[in-house]
């Protein structure tokens, strides 16, 4: 399906939750994307969305996908619905961007890939941090060979992920909760991009360290690539150490942070939970679109914004090291240390790379890098992290694909 004769991709948003809240500024400000529809089961969210953006509201994904005014959809529903939502969109011949995790199993990913290929539509998986401009610049430098062959990638992130307000299913691994499905795909996608994509094997350990948050909150993983390169991945969401201390106190969304915020999420959650059994869910729901927090065009404005990131990422090559910085890429080589500035779109948070890839595919016929088979390969690694940790053994992979440079 092609809409190349049009000047903009007409986009429908399925799921008006937290992921959409983060993506909306980049959708609104993209010159080649026009947001025309939104779907959510909550009437208050639909009505507010229609009023703020002039978009047609729908109660279901099926109804939105049936609209002839929609060319593509952005799927930001809870993880367990991604598979069915993608199948619905593909059957209606809509191009698709689906949030991470792509699905909750490799088999479901394959079903989604086949549905999109059969329908002749593009399927893009929005693992946002592998779209980050500093990461893409690091890949460009590695691919150029100017600092020699890549040997290893080290990425680590410590923060408060597990102590943000959560619905019960977000603390249940089976339903896609915890860091394995929510944060590991970001890390895997980044190191796969830098390493060329072809991961050979996975060895991992993961931990559930808080009985009141009964899902994996941290992991340590070793990846071996087919060409002999390797990567180490570490994530901890237990709100003790904050690795943004090593990233100029710039947060994941590019915001500047205070340097004394360690443990604040834990304390805030404890205060809320003191209000009763359902207090955390009420706190989570209060921030949903259409409720107490306004989300208008002003959400795309911010002061002192920098590039997004998912922790500290260092790539080591034969003749030097690269490190993603808040504003570009730091290069450490025989000449010393220098920083390459990487331009940023003036949108906060800047997730425009996802929309750029959609536009390039739909309007210009350029095959996306983060297509369904790339997303499936990333999900295979994430699933292997969980299996390796539980079974305490190395997992060999078989569904990997190379980077489409």
N, C-alpha and C positions, 0 to 999 in steps of 0.2 A: 504494500500500500504506500503510495507517495502523495505528498501534498506540496511538491516542489513548485507548483505554479502559484502558491500563496506566498505572502510576505511574512507571515508569522505562523508558528505552531499554536493551534488552539488547544489549550491544556485544561483538563479536568482533574481536580484533586479529590482523591478518595481517602477519607480519614482526616478529620480536622483536629488532630491532637498535637503532641509535643514536637514530633518530627516535622509536621507541616508548619508549625510556628517558626521553626528554625529555617525552613526552606523558603517561606513566603517572600522575604525581602529580595532574594535572588530571582524568584519568579516574576515579581512585580516590576523589577527594574531591568529585566532582560529585554533588549529591543526587538528580539525575534520570537518572543513568547507572549501569548495573550491568554490570560486566565479567564475561562468562560464558564466554568461549572465547578461545583463542590458537592460532595456527598458525605453524609454523616447521619447516624440514626438519631442524634440529638436535635430536636427541633430548634432549640435556642441557638445552637451553633450554626445550623443551616441559615436561619433567618438573619443572624448577625453577619455571616459571611456574605450573603446576598446583598445586604444593605451597604456593607463597607466596600465591596469590590464590584458590584453590579453583575455578579456571576449567578447563573441559574442554579438553584438549590435542588438536590435530589436526596431522597431518604435512603437509597440503596446504591451500591456499586453497579448493580444490574441496570437500574434505570439510567444512571449517568452514562454507562457504556453504550446504551441504546440510542443516545442522542447523536444526530447527524452533525451537530455543531462542534463535536469534540474530535480532534485528531489523535491526541495522545493523553495518557493518564499518568499521574504521579500517585503511587500507592504507598500510603503511610499509615496503614491500619496495624493493629497488633500482629505480632509475628505469625501467630498460628493461622491468620487469614490470608497471608501473602499468596500461598499456592492457589487458592480458589479465586482470589481477586485477579490474579494474572490470567488464569484460565478464562475467566469471564471477559476480560479485556481483549485477549487474543481472539476469542470466538467472535467478538464484535469488530475485529480488525482495527484495533486501536494500538498505536505504538505505546510502549510501556517503560516507565521508570519505576522500579520497586526499591524500597528502602532495605537496608540491611537489618537482620540477616535475610538473605534471599528466601530461605525457607528453613524448616527445622530438620530436614534430612537431605542427603545427596539424591536419593530417589525422587523426592518431590522436585528438586531442582531440575532433574532431567525431564520430568513431565512438563514443567514450565517451559524449558528450552524447546522441546519438541512442539509444544502448542504454538509458540511464537514463530518458529521456523515454518510450520505447516500453514500458518495464517499469513506468512510473508510480512511480518511486522518486526520492528526493532525492539529488543528487550535489553534494557540497560539496568544494571544493578548499582545503586547509589552508595557504595562504600565511600563516603565523602572524603575521608582523609587521603586516599590515594589520588584524589583530584587536587589536593593542596598544591598551589604553585611551587613552593620550595621543594616538595617531593618530586614533582615533575621536572624541575630544574636539575635536581640531583640525578635523576634517571638520564637526562640529556647529557650531563657531564660524564657519567659512567659509560654511556653508549659511545661517546666520542672517542674514548680511549686516551684522553689527554693526561689522566693520572693513572693509567695502567689498568690491569685486570682487577675486577672486584674479587675480594677475598671473603669479606664478612660484613654483616649488618647487625647492629646492636640497637634495639629499641626498647625503651622502658618507660612506664607511666605509673605514678602513684598518685591517688587522689581520693575523692569522697564518693565515688560512684554508688556504692552499696547503701549509702546513708541519705540519699536523696529520697523524697517521698515516692513510694512504690505501691502499685496495686498487688494483691496477693499473687497473681500469676507471674509478676515480674520477679518474684522470689522463688519460683518453681522452675528448676532446670528443664523438666519435661515439657513445660509450656513456653520455653524459650527465655527463661529468666536467667539472671546472673551474668557474669562477665564473658562466659564462653560464647554466647550467642550475641551479646551486645557490644563488647569491646574487642574481643579477639579478632573478629572479622576485619575491623579497622587495621589492626596491627599486621595481620596476615596479608591484607591487600597491599599495604605499604611495602613490606619486605619482598613480596612477590614481584611488585612492580620494579623495585630497585634491583632485584636479583634475576630478573628475566622471566619469571613466572613458573619455571619447571622445578617444583619441589619434589625431591625424591622420597624423603622420609621425615617422620615426626617422632620426637620423644618428649614427653611432657609430664609435669606434675601440677596438680591443682588442689586448692584448699578451700574448705568451708570452715571458717574460724569463728563464726558467731552463730550460735544455735537459734537466735531470734531472727536471723537473716539466712535461712537454710538453703543456700545455693552457693555455687562457687564464687568467691570474691577475689581470688588471686590465682595466678598461674605462673609457671616458669617453663619455657619451651625452647627446644633446639630443633631447627630445621636444617636439613641438608639438601642442597640443590644438585641437580643432575651433573652440572659442570664442576662440582667440587667446592663451590662457594657455600657458605653457611650463614645462618642467622640465629640470634638469640632474642627471645621476646619475653618480657616480664611485665605483668600488670598486677597492681594491687588497688582495690577500691575501698580499703578499710579506714580511710580518713585519719591516718596518723601522719606519715611523711607526705609532703606534696612535692612531686618532681618538677613542678613549675618553678621551683627555686632555681633549677638549672636551666630554665627557659625564660630568663629575664622577667619572671613573675608575670608572664602573659598566659592566659588561660586557653583552654581547648578551643573556644569560639573566637579567639583573637582579642579578648578583653584584657585590660590591665587589672591586676589583682593586688590586694594588700598582702604584705609578707607575713602577717601574723594570724592567718586564717586556719591554721591546723586545728582539726577537731571541731570546727564550728558546725558542720553538718550533723555530726553525732549529737552535739548538744541540742541543736534545734529539733532534731527528730525525737530526742528523749522528752523534751518539753511538750511536743505535740502528742506523743503517745500517752503522756500522763493524763490527757483528756479523755481517754477511753479506748476501747478495742477498735472502734471504727474511725478514730481520729485521723490516722495516717491516710486512709483512703479518701476521707473528706478533704484533707489538705491537698492531696493529689488532684482531686476532682475540681477544687476551687480554682486551680490554675488552668483548667481546660479551656479551650477556645469557646467563647460564647458565655462564659461565666464571669468571674470577678476581675480578671485581668484583661485589659483591652489590648487588642492586637490590630493596629491600623497601619497605614503607610509609614508612620513614624518609627515603626520597628526596624526599618532599614537604615536609620540614622544612628550613628554612634561616634563618640569622641575617642581619640587615641586607639583606634582599632588596628590590629595587626593580622597576620595570616593565621588561619586555623592550624591546629596541630593535634597529634594524639600522643604526645610525650616527647622524650628526647630520642632522636634518631641519628645514628652515626653510621656511615658507610666507609669501610676501609679498603683501599685499593693499593696496588703495588707501589705507587709513587706519592700517595697522599691520602688524607681522610677528608670526608665531607660531613657536615652537620647541618641539619635544617635549623634555621634561626627564626626569630619572630618576624623578620622582615626580608629574609632571603636565604642564602646558603653560605655558611662559613667553610672556607677551603684552607686546609692545613697541608702544606707541601714543603718542598726544599727551599722555597723562597720565604717561608714563614706562614703567617696567618693573614687572610684577607676575607672580606665579606662581599659576596655578589648580591646586589639588591635585586629583588624580584617584584615587579609591579603588582599592585593589588587593586581589584575593583572596589570603588568606594561604596560598598554595601556591607552591612554588619548583621549577622555573620556572613562572610563571603562564601556561598556555596554555588556560585555561578558556573563553576566548571561542569557540574552535572547537567545544567541546562544547555551549556555550550555543546556538550556531547550529543544531547538529544537533538538540538537544532542541526548540527552537522550531519547527523544520520538522516533525519526526516526531510530536511529541506535541500541537502546537498549530496545525499547518497553516500556519505563517508561511513564506513563500517566502524561502529564504536569499539573503543578499547575495552571498556567495562561491559561487555555483552554477557548474555546468559551463560555461555560456556566458561567465560572468565569468572563469573560469579559462582558457578557451580564448583570450579576448582578451588576458589577461596573457601567455600563452605566445606569442601572435602577436607581441607587442612584443619578448619575449626572443629569439625566433627572428630578428626583424628586426635586433636588435642584432648578432647574429653575421653575418648576411648583409651588413649595411651596413659592418661592419668589414672583412670580406673583400673586398667589391666596391668599397669607398670611394665610396659614393653614398647618397643619401637614399632611404628606403623608405617608400612610402605604404601605409597599412593599410586593411583592409576588413572586419574581423570584430569591431570594437569595440562594446561595449555600455555604456550609462550606469549610474552607481551607482543601486542600488535603495535610496533613503533610507527 
